[in-house]
Amino acid sequence: MSTATTTDRAELLREASLTVCGRREGKTKSCSSCLRKADAAVRLIKGPDLGTRLLPRVADIVYGSDGQPCGACWEKATALILELRR
């Protein structure tokens, strides 16, 4: 993997993890849990296996536990998909 590709992926993960963790003014880094969630979400969103259940799957990743994702998790999942599918 080239350095440019590595740098691009690192920046993509940084931005995605901030979305998962919750963007706010002055925040420049996410927690490690949200970084792991972002990695899974990026692989799903950017991967070749897109399906009709993409939003619920990403919301489940953002939520991170059993049960129904909350409204904030759905919003974060939607934002991630829109950011990464440009």
N, CA, C and O atoms as CSV, one atom per row, in Angstrom:
chain,resi,resn,atom,element,x,y,z
A,1,MET,N,N,0.854,-1.179,0.000
A,1,MET,CA,C,0.000,0.000,0.000
A,1,MET,C,C,0.893,1.233,0.000
A,1,MET,O,O,1.837,1.328,0.784
A,2,SER,N,N,0.594,2.155,-0.867
A,2,SER,CA,C,1.422,3.350,-0.973
A,2,SER,C,C,1.198,4.277,0.214
A,2,SER,O,O,0.203,4.162,0.929
A,3,THR,N,N,2.123,5.182,0.410
A,3,THR,CA,C,2.015,6.146,1.502
A,3,THR,C,C,0.807,7.050,1.312
A,3,THR,O,O,0.116,7.369,2.280
A,4,ALA,N,N,0.542,7.466,0.079
A,4,ALA,CA,C,-0.620,8.330,-0.196
A,4,ALA,C,C,-1.910,7.603,0.162
A,4,ALA,O,O,-2.806,8.195,0.764
A,5,THR,N,N,-2.014,6.328,-0.200
A,5,THR,CA,C,-3.201,5.541,0.108
A,5,THR,C,C,-3.343,5.357,1.612
A,5,THR,O,O,-4.447,5.451,2.150
A,6,THR,N,N,-2.243,5.099,2.285
A,6,THR,CA,C,-2.258,4.944,3.735
A,6,THR,C,C,-2.699,6.239,4.405
A,6,THR,O,O,-3.499,6.218,5.340
A,7,THR,N,N,-2.180,7.358,3.931
A,7,THR,CA,C,-2.543,8.659,4.480
A,7,THR,C,C,-4.019,8.955,4.224
A,7,THR,O,O,-4.721,9.432,5.116
A,8,ASP,N,N,-4.492,8.674,3.010
A,8,ASP,CA,C,-5.897,8.891,2.675
A,8,ASP,C,C,-6.803,8.061,3.567
A,8,ASP,O,O,-7.814,8.561,4.060
A,9,ARG,N,N,-6.454,6.796,3.779
A,9,ARG,CA,C,-7.273,5.911,4.631
A,9,ARG,C,C,-7.249,6.396,6.071
A,9,ARG,O,O,-8.282,6.378,6.742
A,10,ALA,N,N,-6.099,6.825,6.557
A,10,ALA,CA,C,-6.000,7.325,7.931
A,10,ALA,C,C,-6.886,8.555,8.121
A,10,ALA,O,O,-7.563,8.680,9.141
A,11,GLU,N,N,-6.884,9.457,7.149
A,11,GLU,CA,C,-7.712,10.659,7.221
A,11,GLU,C,C,-9.195,10.287,7.156
A,11,GLU,O,O,-10.015,10.850,7.881
A,12,LEU,N,N,-9.528,9.345,6.293
A,12,LEU,CA,C,-10.910,8.870,6.180
A,12,LEU,C,C,-11.382,8.272,7.504
A,12,LEU,O,O,-12.491,8.560,7.952
A,13,LEU,N,N,-10.558,7.452,8.124
A,13,LEU,CA,C,-10.915,6.849,9.412
A,13,LEU,C,C,-11.016,7.905,10.511
A,13,LEU,O,O,-11.894,7.822,11.371
A,14,ARG,N,N,-10.129,8.889,10.489
A,14,ARG,CA,C,-10.182,9.957,11.492
A,14,ARG,C,C,-11.504,10.714,11.382
A,14,ARG,O,O,-12.176,10.951,12.386
A,15,GLU,N,N,-11.865,11.084,10.183
A,15,GLU,CA,C,-13.113,11.826,9.970
A,15,GLU,C,C,-14.334,10.980,10.327
A,15,GLU,O,O,-15.260,11.459,10.982
A,16,ALA,N,N,-14.330,9.727,9.894
A,16,ALA,CA,C,-15.460,8.839,10.184
A,16,ALA,C,C,-15.583,8.582,11.685
A,16,ALA,O,O,-16.692,8.549,12.219
A,17,SER,N,N,-14.459,8.403,12.363
A,17,SER,CA,C,-14.518,8.133,13.806
A,17,SER,C,C,-15.008,9.353,14.582
A,17,SER,O,O,-15.655,9.205,15.619
A,18,LEU,N,N,-14.710,10.553,14.094
A,18,LEU,CA,C,-15.241,11.757,14.729
A,18,LEU,C,C,-16.762,11.823,14.575
A,18,LEU,O,O,-17.465,12.244,15.494
A,19,THR,N,N,-17.259,11.412,13.429
A,19,THR,CA,C,-18.708,11.382,13.223
A,19,THR,C,C,-19.351,10.381,14.169
A,19,THR,O,O,-20.371,10.679,14.791
A,20,VAL,N,N,-18.763,9.197,14.282
A,20,VAL,CA,C,-19.304,8.168,15.168
A,20,VAL,C,C,-19.250,8.626,16.622
A,20,VAL,O,O,-20.201,8.420,17.376
A,21,CYS,N,N,-18.158,9.234,17.011
A,21,CYS,CA,C,-17.953,9.644,18.403
A,21,CYS,C,C,-18.802,10.869,18.765
A,21,CYS,O,O,-19.143,11.081,19.928
A,22,GLY,N,N,-19.130,11.654,17.764
A,22,GLY,CA,C,-19.929,12.858,17.991
A,22,GLY,C,C,-19.096,14.106,17.762
A,22,GLY,O,O,-18.284,14.493,18.602
A,23,ARG,N,N,-19.308,14.721,16.626
A,23,ARG,CA,C,-18.550,15.933,16.293
A,23,ARG,C,C,-19.008,17.092,17.156
A,23,ARG,O,O,-20.199,17.268,17.413
A,24,ARG,N,N,-18.044,17.871,17.594
A,24,ARG,CA,C,-18.342,19.128,18.284
A,24,ARG,C,C,-17.119,20.032,18.156
A,24,ARG,O,O,-16.004,19.575,17.903
A,25,GLU,N,N,-17.360,21.297,18.335
A,25,GLU,CA,C,-16.303,22.285,18.164
A,25,GLU,C,C,-15.112,21.978,19.070
A,25,GLU,O,O,-15.273,21.722,20.263
A,26,GLY,N,N,-13.937,22.006,18.493
A,26,GLY,CA,C,-12.713,21.790,19.247
A,26,GLY,C,C,-12.303,20.335,19.379
A,26,GLY,O,O,-11.175,20.052,19.784
A,27,LYS,N,N,-13.184,19.410,19.048
A,27,LYS,CA,C,-12.858,17.983,19.164
A,27,LYS,C,C,-12.089,17.555,17.917
A,27,LYS,O,O,-12.556,17.749,16.795
A,28,THR,N,N,-10.909,16.973,18.122
A,28,THR,CA,C,-10.076,16.584,16.990
A,28,THR,C,C,-9.789,15.090,16.941
A,28,THR,O,O,-9.212,14.603,15.969
A,29,LYS,N,N,-10.185,14.357,17.980
A,29,LYS,CA,C,-9.854,12.945,18.059
A,29,LYS,C,C,-11.013,12.192,18.692
A,29,LYS,O,O,-11.691,12.705,19.583
A,30,SER,N,N,-11.233,10.967,18.221
A,30,SER,CA,C,-12.289,10.137,18.798
A,30,SER,C,C,-11.684,9.157,19.802
A,30,SER,O,O,-10.465,9.021,19.911
A,31,CYS,N,N,-12.562,8.486,20.524
A,31,CYS,CA,C,-12.093,7.443,21.443
A,31,CYS,C,C,-11.751,6.184,20.639
A,31,CYS,O,O,-12.143,6.068,19.477
A,32,SER,N,N,-11.035,5.259,21.238
A,32,SER,CA,C,-10.612,4.052,20.521
A,32,SER,C,C,-11.802,3.175,20.138
A,32,SER,O,O,-11.772,2.523,19.094
A,33,SER,N,N,-12.837,3.148,20.957
A,33,SER,CA,C,-14.029,2.365,20.634
A,33,SER,C,C,-14.680,2.886,19.349
A,33,SER,O,O,-15.059,2.102,18.480
A,34,CYS,N,N,-14.804,4.185,19.238
A,34,CYS,CA,C,-15.416,4.781,18.042
A,34,CYS,C,C,-14.521,4.630,16.818
A,34,CYS,O,O,-15.020,4.542,15.696
A,35,LEU,N,N,-13.215,4.599,17.017
A,35,LEU,CA,C,-12.304,4.359,15.904
A,35,LEU,C,C,-12.516,2.955,15.346
A,35,LEU,O,O,-12.524,2.769,14.129
A,36,ARG,N,N,-12.686,1.966,16.219
A,36,ARG,CA,C,-12.955,0.599,15.767
A,36,ARG,C,C,-14.301,0.524,15.045
A,36,ARG,O,O,-14.423,-0.141,14.016
A,37,LYS,N,N,-15.297,1.202,15.584
A,37,LYS,CA,C,-16.614,1.222,14.937
A,37,LYS,C,C,-16.520,1.875,13.563
A,37,LYS,O,O,-17.121,1.395,12.601
A,38,ALA,N,N,-15.769,2.965,13.471
A,38,ALA,CA,C,-15.617,3.669,12.200
A,38,ALA,C,C,-14.932,2.784,11.172
A,38,ALA,O,O,-15.310,2.790,10.000
A,39,ASP,N,N,-13.928,2.024,11.593
A,39,ASP,CA,C,-13.229,1.129,10.668
A,39,ASP,C,C,-14.215,0.123,10.081
A,39,ASP,O,O,-14.210,-0.111,8.872
A,40,ALA,N,N,-15.057,-0.470,10.917
A,40,ALA,CA,C,-16.050,-1.428,10.430
A,40,ALA,C,C,-17.058,-0.755,9.498
A,40,ALA,O,O,-17.434,-1.323,8.473
A,41,ALA,N,N,-17.488,0.440,9.849
A,41,ALA,CA,C,-18.459,1.160,9.032
A,41,ALA,C,C,-17.858,1.551,7.692
A,41,ALA,O,O,-18.521,1.430,6.661
A,42,VAL,N,N,-16.611,2.020,7.688
A,42,VAL,CA,C,-15.955,2.413,6.436
A,42,VAL,C,C,-15.815,1.210,5.518
A,42,VAL,O,O,-16.087,1.306,4.321
A,43,ARG,N,N,-15.389,0.073,6.072
A,43,ARG,CA,C,-15.258,-1.134,5.250
A,43,ARG,C,C,-16.605,-1.514,4.636
A,43,ARG,O,O,-16.666,-1.914,3.474
A,44,LEU,N,N,-17.667,-1.391,5.402
A,44,LEU,CA,C,-19.001,-1.720,4.912
A,44,LEU,C,C,-19.471,-0.723,3.853
A,44,LEU,O,O,-19.964,-1.120,2.797
A,45,ILE,N,N,-19.321,0.552,4.134
A,45,ILE,CA,C,-19.820,1.592,3.226
A,45,ILE,C,C,-19.014,1.659,1.938
A,45,ILE,O,O,-19.587,1.790,0.856
A,46,LYS,N,N,-17.700,1.571,2.039
A,46,LYS,CA,C,-16.830,1.699,0.875
A,46,LYS,C,C,-16.622,0.382,0.143
A,46,LYS,O,O,-16.087,0.360,-0.965
A,47,GLY,N,N,-17.044,-0.712,0.762
A,47,GLY,CA,C,-16.828,-2.030,0.172
A,47,GLY,C,C,-17.739,-2.307,-1.016
A,47,GLY,O,O,-18.660,-1.541,-1.299
A,48,PRO,N,N,-17.469,-3.411,-1.706
A,48,PRO,CA,C,-18.231,-3.746,-2.903
A,48,PRO,C,C,-19.598,-4.359,-2.606
A,48,PRO,O,O,-20.428,-4.478,-3.507
A,49,ASP,N,N,-19.841,-4.746,-1.361
A,49,ASP,CA,C,-21.055,-5.486,-1.014
A,49,ASP,C,C,-22.136,-4.566,-0.451
A,49,ASP,O,O,-22.543,-4.707,0.702
A,50,LEU,N,N,-22.596,-3.625,-1.273
A,50,LEU,CA,C,-23.645,-2.720,-0.827
A,50,LEU,C,C,-25.000,-3.364,-1.069
A,50,LEU,O,O,-25.236,-3.980,-2.109
A,51,GLY,N,N,-25.872,-3.216,-0.105
A,51,GLY,CA,C,-27.206,-3.768,-0.245
A,51,GLY,C,C,-28.240,-2.789,0.272
A,51,GLY,O,O,-27.906,-1.673,0.670
A,52,THR,N,N,-29.467,-3.198,0.266
A,52,THR,CA,C,-30.552,-2.325,0.689
A,52,THR,C,C,-30.571,-2.119,2.192
A,52,THR,O,O,-31.247,-1.206,2.666
A,53,ARG,N,N,-29.867,-2.918,2.951
A,53,ARG,CA,C,-29.869,-2.812,4.402
A,53,ARG,C,C,-28.631,-2.094,4.925
A,53,ARG,O,O,-28.214,-2.327,6.059
A,54,LEU,N,N,-28.049,-1.238,4.123
A,54,LEU,CA,C,-26.823,-0.552,4.517
A,54,LEU,C,C,-27.026,0.343,5.733
A,54,LEU,O,O,-26.255,0.248,6.688
A,55,LEU,N,N,-28.033,1.204,5.730
A,55,LEU,CA,C,-28.250,2.124,6.840
A,55,LEU,C,C,-28.472,1.391,8.168
A,55,LEU,O,O,-27.832,1.749,9.157
A,56,PRO,N,N,-29.345,0.384,8.235
A,56,PRO,CA,C,-29.502,-0.325,9.512
A,56,PRO,C,C,-28.220,-1.013,9.977
A,56,PRO,O,O,-27.944,-1.066,11.175
A,57,ARG,N,N,-27.443,-1.533,9.043
A,57,ARG,CA,C,-26.199,-2.212,9.427
A,57,ARG,C,C,-25.200,-1.221,9.995
A,57,ARG,O,O,-24.537,-1.510,10.992
A,58,VAL,N,N,-25.085,-0.054,9.374
A,58,VAL,CA,C,-24.160,0.969,9.879
A,58,VAL,C,C,-24.661,1.504,11.219
A,58,VAL,O,O,-23.858,1.738,12.122
A,59,ALA,N,N,-25.965,1.700,11.364
A,59,ALA,CA,C,-26.524,2.159,12.643
A,59,ALA,C,C,-26.224,1.162,13.753
A,59,ALA,O,O,-25.929,1.562,14.879
A,60,ASP,N,N,-26.295,-0.130,13.452
A,60,ASP,CA,C,-25.952,-1.150,14.444
A,60,ASP,C,C,-24.486,-1.059,14.848
A,60,ASP,O,O,-24.152,-1.216,16.022
A,61,ILE,N,N,-23.607,-0.805,13.875
A,61,ILE,CA,C,-22.180,-0.660,14.181
A,61,ILE,C,C,-21.963,0.542,15.095
A,61,ILE,O,O,-21.237,0.452,16.084
A,62,VAL,N,N,-22.593,1.663,14.764
A,62,VAL,CA,C,-22.431,2.880,15.562
A,62,VAL,C,C,-22.969,2.660,16.967
A,62,VAL,O,O,-22.348,3.085,17.941
A,63,TYR,N,N,-24.122,1.997,17.083
A,63,TYR,CA,C,-24.743,1.741,18.389
A,63,TYR,C,C,-23.832,0.866,19.240
A,63,TYR,O,O,-23.619,1.145,20.420
A,64,GLY,N,N,-23.298,-0.188,18.643
A,64,GLY,CA,C,-22.275,-0.988,19.297
A,64,GLY,C,C,-22.732,-2.003,20.317
A,64,GLY,O,O,-21.886,-2.572,21.007
A,65,SER,N,N,-24.029,-2.268,20.456
A,65,SER,CA,C,-24.474,-3.303,21.386
A,65,SER,C,C,-25.810,-3.848,20.921
A,65,SER,O,O,-26.400,-3.359,19.958
A,66,ASP,N,N,-26.277,-4.871,21.625
A,66,ASP,CA,C,-27.564,-5.472,21.265
A,66,ASP,C,C,-28.696,-4.497,21.518
A,66,ASP,O,O,-28.625,-3.662,22.420
A,67,GLY,N,N,-29.723,-4.609,20.725
A,67,GLY,CA,C,-30.872,-3.739,20.901
A,67,GLY,C,C,-31.060,-2.823,19.717
A,67,GLY,O,O,-30.401,-2.966,18.687
A,68,GLN,N,N,-31.957,-1.893,19.874
A,68,GLN,CA,C,-32.304,-0.958,18.806
A,68,GLN,C,C,-31.457,0.308,18.911
A,68,GLN,O,O,-31.402,0.925,19.975
A,69,PRO,N,N,-30.789,0.708,17.811
A,69,PRO,CA,C,-30.013,1.954,17.832
A,69,PRO,C,C,-30.908,3.157,18.148
A,69,PRO,O,O,-32.062,3.217,17.724
A,70,CYS,N,N,-30.364,4.088,18.882
A,70,CYS,CA,C,-31.108,5.303,19.244
A,70,CYS,C,C,-31.142,6.267,18.057
A,70,CYS,O,O,-30.489,6.033,17.040
A,71,GLY,N,N,-31.897,7.333,18.192
A,71,GLY,CA,C,-32.014,8.326,17.131
A,71,GLY,C,C,-30.685,8.943,16.744
A,71,GLY,O,O,-30.419,9.179,15.565
A,72,ALA,N,N,-29.843,9.207,17.749
A,72,ALA,CA,C,-28.532,9.799,17.460
A,72,ALA,C,C,-27.673,8.850,16.627
A,72,ALA,O,O,-26.935,9.293,15.747
A,73,CYS,N,N,-27.766,7.546,16.899
A,73,CYS,CA,C,-26.995,6.564,16.128
A,73,CYS,C,C,-27.473,6.503,14.682
A,73,CYS,O,O,-26.662,6.366,13.766
A,74,TRP,N,N,-28.780,6.605,14.473
A,74,TRP,CA,C,-29.315,6.631,13.107
A,74,TRP,C,C,-28.820,7.873,12.374
A,74,TRP,O,O,-28.459,7.794,11.199
A,75,GLU,N,N,-28.799,9.011,13.050
A,75,GLU,CA,C,-28.320,10.246,12.433
A,75,GLU,C,C,-26.837,10.142,12.085
A,75,GLU,O,O,-26.420,10.553,11.002
A,76,LYS,N,N,-26.040,9.591,13.006
A,76,LYS,CA,C,-24.609,9.427,12.746
A,76,LYS,C,C,-24.377,8.464,11.577
A,76,LYS,O,O,-23.516,8.711,10.732
A,77,ALA,N,N,-25.143,7.368,11.528
A,77,ALA,CA,C,-25.011,6.399,10.441
A,77,ALA,C,C,-25.353,7.050,9.103
A,77,ALA,O,O,-24.654,6.845,8.110
A,78,THR,N,N,-26.415,7.824,9.082
A,78,THR,CA,C,-26.806,8.527,7.855
A,78,THR,C,C,-25.714,9.496,7.423
A,78,THR,O,O,-25.366,9.562,6.244
A,79,ALA,N,N,-25.175,10.250,8.381
A,79,ALA,CA,C,-24.104,11.208,8.071
A,79,ALA,C,C,-22.866,10.482,7.514
A,79,ALA,O,O,-22.249,10.941,6.553
A,80,LEU,N,N,-22.517,9.357,8.125
A,80,LEU,CA,C,-21.357,8.596,7.647
A,80,LEU,C,C,-21.562,8.141,6.209
A,80,LEU,O,O,-20.670,8.286,5.374
A,81,ILE,N,N,-22.725,7.595,5.924
A,81,ILE,CA,C,-22.985,7.097,4.571
A,81,ILE,C,C,-22.915,8.246,3.563
A,81,ILE,O,O,-22.316,8.108,2.497
A,82,LEU,N,N,-23.522,9.363,3.902
A,82,LEU,CA,C,-23.501,10.508,2.994
A,82,LEU,C,C,-22.084,11.042,2.803
A,82,LEU,O,O,-21.708,11.412,1.691
A,83,GLU,N,N,-21.290,11.086,3.883
A,83,GLU,CA,C,-19.902,11.568,3.789
A,83,GLU,C,C,-19.050,10.639,2.937
A,83,GLU,O,O,-18.265,11.092,2.104
A,84,LEU,N,N,-19.209,9.339,3.152
A,84,LEU,CA,C,-18.301,8.389,2.526
A,84,LEU,C,C,-18.723,7.966,1.119
A,84,LEU,O,O,-17.907,7.421,0.376
A,85,ARG,N,N,-19.955,8.201,0.745
A,85,ARG,CA,C,-20.413,7.797,-0.581
A,85,ARG,C,C,-20.300,8.919,-1.604
A,85,ARG,O,O,-20.728,8.743,-2.745
A,86,ARG,N,N,-19.742,10.060,-1.237
A,86,ARG,CA,C,-19.568,11.171,-2.197
A,86,ARG,C,C,-18.656,10.788,-3.308
A,86,ARG,O,O,-18.397,11.595,-4.200
